[in-house]
Amino acid sequence: MATSSFQQRVLVVVRNIPKGKTLTYTQVAHRAGRPRAYRAVGNILNKNYNPQIPCHRVVRSDGKIGGYNRGARRKGLLLKKEGAVV
C-alpha cells in the first residue's frame, strides 16, 4: 500500500509519543503539518496495524479515548497499563 507524505508524517508523530503520554488527534494533525486534518489522522490510524505505531496513545480533544481498530475497551486498558492520564 502506497502512503502519502502526510500519512508518513502522522505515523512518525505517533511512533514518537512516549509510553504513558497521549496526544489528541488535533495535536497529531498539527505536528504532521495539517492542523485541520484531525479526521484524516483518525482514518489513517484506523487502518494501521503496525505494533510499532502506538495508535492507542491518540485520544479525542474532549477527553474521551475515542476509537481504536482493536476496540475502545482495549485502548483504555492499554492506556491504563501505561499509566496515561485520560
Secondary structure, 3 states (H helix, E strand, C coil): CCCCHHHHHHHHHHHCCCCCCCEEHHHHHHHCCCCCCHHHHHHHHHCCCCCCCCHHHEECCCCCCCCCCCCHHHHHHHHHHHCCCC
